């Protein structure tokens, strides 16, 4: 069956397509669940301003219940072009029409997340890491937070405030 790139797919439709591509049903459910939890806000419609983690997905109907909205179920959808970009067929995309293969999303290199995304390193954590490498035996006496902030900024090209330095050192 050929799919139009603008055709709307539910999670149930996506599961069916992945199984047709040769993926086991359990593996397809796991990949769709991870995709929905970690990238759901950006690629699925409708969009809610709450976390999508821990969502309960009914793969038969495609309905989803979010933890923060337990009384409000909805059916998330996305265009077929996005689905085939995220999950390219092992065959040379025979399920896509020519229009879908020429879609701007078809050439995008989107990847499903392998696990939970890591939080970006904070300046405080970066400073602590730098400090342990720079001063393995401890900070010399008489060194102020202002001096440390300046050294850190010169070494890493990341501007850090004295207050951040004091907090990293466990001071007020």
Beta strands, then each sheet from edge to edge (+ up, - down):
strand 1: 8-10
strand 2: 56-58
strand 3: 63-66
strand 4: 69-75
strand 5: 77-79
sheet 1: 1+ 5-
sheet 2: 2+ 3- 4+
end
